[in-house]
Amino acid sequence: MATFEQTSFVFATPGQAAKALETASKANKIAKELRRPRVEAARLSSARPWSPADDESARQVLEERICAHLPNARLALAVTDNRFTMISVRRDKGPVYRVRLHHMFLDAPPPLTRALARYVALNDGEASRHLGLYIEKHHDVIRRMSRRDCLPVTVETRGEVFDLKEIFDALNACYFERIIDARITWGSRAHRQRRRSSIKMGSYSVEDRLIRIHPALDRRFIPRYFVEWIVYHEMLHQVHDIPVVDGRRQFHTPAFLQHESRFEHYEQARAWERKNLDRILSF
C-alpha cells in the first residue's frame, strides 16, 4: 500500500509551545471551549504507568467520534504514551488514515474532535493551533517513557470486506456469553503480492489480550464463516489453560480442540480451507 504523506505533531517544551502559539491563539474563541478543570488533568496523570489496554473502550469511542467527521475515509487509531510526539498521521490510499494520539486526547471535547479530524484529513493549520493549545494546557500528563514501555498497537478492525469487531462481538454473544475480554485487529498488510509457503491466519497474545487476524482473509472470495472460525479459534485461547507438557507449552489441548468443534460451521470451514489454501497463500 503506497503512502501519501506522514505528519507529526511534536511537543518540545511547554515554554516553546506557549511562545509559538501566543499570538495566534490568545484571543481565539474556540480556546475557551477547550479549557477544562485542572482536576481532569490530575485524573489523567496517574501514578500507575498508563498502557493502551487501560482505555480500549475509550479509544474505540474516540475513533468513532473522529470517523464521524471523515465520512469517506477509514481511520486506524492507536493511543500512546509517547513523551515527544503527541499526534502522528500516515495518510494511505483509500484514503486510510493511520493515526497515533497521546492518551490525553481520550476525553477530548467535541470542538477538539473536529479539529483532530481536520488535522488528520487536511493537515489544517487552524486545527493545528487548537491542538497545540490543548497540548500546552495538558502538558503535565506527559510522562517520561521507560525503555520497558510497550510499543502502541494500532487496532484496525474495519477491513475492505470484513469488520472484525462486528464478527468478534457476534461470536462473543453467541458462544461465550460476552466473557471474552480482548482486542482484535487486522495484521500489517504486505506492500506487494507474493506467493507464500505457509501462513499464520490468526494469533492471540496472552499478555496483551490481543487477537491478530492475517489480512489475507480480508478478501471477497473468503466466506464469512471461515473468518468467523479463525476468530473463534483465537478467542478460545482466553478460555483454555496452556499447560506445559514435556517442557513445552501445549496451546491446543484435547479440551481446546473439542471446544473448537462446537463452532457451527466447523466442518464446512475446514473443508473450505483444504480446498482453497493455495488461493489464500497468494497474497
BELURSUL-V115408 format. One record per backbone hydrogen bond with DSSP energy under -0.5 kcal/mol. NH is the residue of the N-H (numbers start at 1). CO is the residue of the C=O. E is the energy in kcal/mol with one decimal. If there is no record, write none. Layout:
((NH & CO & E) (NH & CO & E))
This chain:
((4 & 91 & -3.2) (5 & 91 & -1.3) (7 & 89 & -2.6) (9 & 87 & -4.5) (10 & 8 & -0.7) (11 & 84 & -3.9) (12 & 10 & -0.5) (17 & 13 & -2.4) (18 & 14 & -2.3) (19 & 15 & -2.1) (20 & 16 & -2.0) (21 & 17 & -1.5) (22 & 18 & -1.3) (25 & 21 & -2.2) (26 & 22 & -1.3) (28 & 25 & -1.3) (32 & 28 & -0.5) (32 & 29 & -1.3) (33 & 29 & -0.8) (34 & 30 & -1.2) (35 & 32 & -0.9) (40 & 37 & -1.3) (41 & 37 & -0.8) (42 & 38 & -2.0) (43 & 39 & -1.9) (44 & 40 & -2.2) (45 & 41 & -1.9) (46 & 44 & -1.7) (54 & 51 & -1.9) (55 & 52 & -0.9) (56 & 53 & -1.0) (59 & 55 & -2.5) (60 & 56 & -2.2) (61 & 57 & -2.0) (62 & 58 & -2.6) (63 & 59 & -2.5) (64 & 60 & -2.1) (65 & 61 & -2.3) (66 & 62 & -2.6) (67 & 63 & -2.4) (68 & 64 & -1.5) (69 & 66 & -1.7) (70 & 67 & -2.0) (73 & 70 & -1.7) (74 & 95 & -2.0) (76 & 97 & -2.8) (77 & 75 & -0.6) (77 & 155 & -0.6) (78 & 99 & -2.7) (80 & 101 & -3.0) (86 & 9 & -2.0) (86 & 84 & -0.8) (87 & 9 & -1.5) (88 & 100 & -2.1) (89 & 7 & -3.7) (90 & 98 & -2.0) (91 & 5 & -3.7) (92 & 90 & -0.7) (92 & 96 & -3.2) (93 & 2 & -1.2) (95 & 92 & -0.6) (96 & 92 & -1.7) (97 & 74 & -2.9) (98 & 90 & -2.9) (98 & 96 & -0.6) (99 & 76 & -2.5) (99 & 97 & -0.7) (100 & 88 & -2.5) (101 & 78 & -2.5) (102 & 86 & -2.1) (103 & 80 & -1.9) (105 & 102 & -2.1) (106 & 103 & -1.7) (107 & 104 & -0.6) (108 & 105 & -1.9) (112 & 109 & -0.8) (113 & 109 & -1.9) (114 & 110 & -2.2) (115 & 111 & -1.7) (116 & 112 & -2.7) (117 & 113 & -2.1) (118 & 114 & -2.2) (119 & 115 & -2.5) (120 & 116 & -2.8) (121 & 117 & -2.5) (122 & 118 & -2.5) (123 & 118 & -0.5) (123 & 119 & -1.5) (124 & 118 & -1.1) (128 & 124 & -1.9) (129 & 125 & -1.7) (130 & 126 & -1.8) (131 & 127 & -2.3) (132 & 128 & -2.2) (133 & 129 & -2.0) (134 & 130 & -2.0) (135 & 131 & -2.5) (136 & 132 & -2.5) (137 & 133 & -2.3) (138 & 134 & -1.5) (139 & 136 & -1.0) (141 & 138 & -1.9) (142 & 139 & -1.6) (143 & 141 & -0.6) (149 & 146 & -1.5) (154 & 152 & -0.5) (155 & 77 & -0.9) (155 & 153 & -0.8) (156 & 154 & -0.8) (157 & 155 & -0.5) (159 & 157 & -0.8) (159 & 162 & -2.7) (164 & 157 & -2.9) (164 & 162 & -0.7) (167 & 163 & -1.9) (168 & 164 & -3.1) (169 & 165 & -2.8) (170 & 166 & -2.0) (171 & 167 & -2.4) (172 & 168 & -2.7) (173 & 169 & -1.9) (174 & 170 & -2.3) (175 & 171 & -2.9) (176 & 171 & -0.8) (176 & 172 & -0.9) (178 & 172 & -3.2) (179 & 176 & -1.6) (182 & 180 & -0.7) (183 & 209 & -3.0) (185 & 211 & -2.2) (186 & 156 & -2.4) (187 & 213 & -2.8) (196 & 194 & -0.5) (196 & 281 & -1.9) (201 & 199 & -0.8) (203 & 212 & -1.9) (205 & 210 & -2.8) (206 & 204 & -0.7) (209 & 205 & -1.4) (210 & 205 & -1.4) (211 & 183 & -3.0) (212 & 203 & -2.2) (213 & 185 & -2.3) (214 & 201 & -2.4) (217 & 214 & -2.0) (218 & 215 & -1.8) (219 & 217 & -1.2) (222 & 219 & -1.6) (226 & 223 & -0.9) (227 & 223 & -1.4) (228 & 224 & -2.6) (229 & 225 & -1.9) (230 & 226 & -1.9) (231 & 227 & -2.5) (232 & 228 & -3.0) (233 & 229 & -2.5) (234 & 230 & -1.9) (235 & 231 & -2.3) (236 & 232 & -1.6) (237 & 233 & -0.5) (237 & 234 & -1.0) (238 & 235 & -1.6) (239 & 236 & -1.3) (240 & 236 & -2.0) (243 & 241 & -0.6) (243 & 250 & -0.5) (245 & 243 & -0.6) (245 & 248 & -3.4) (248 & 245 & -1.6) (250 & 243 & -3.3) (251 & 249 & -0.8) (253 & 251 & -0.8) (257 & 253 & -2.5) (258 & 254 & -2.2) (259 & 255 & -2.2) (260 & 256 & -2.4) (261 & 257 & -1.5) (262 & 259 & -1.6) (263 & 260 & -1.8) (266 & 263 & -2.0) (269 & 265 & -3.0) (270 & 266 & -2.2) (271 & 267 & -2.2) (272 & 268 & -2.2) (273 & 269 & -2.2) (274 & 270 & -2.1) (275 & 271 & -1.7) (276 & 272 & -2.0) (277 & 273 & -1.2) (279 & 276 & -0.5) (280 & 276 & -1.9) (281 & 277 & -2.2) (282 & 278 & -0.7) (282 & 279 & -0.6) (283 & 194 & -2.2) (283 & 281 & -1.1))
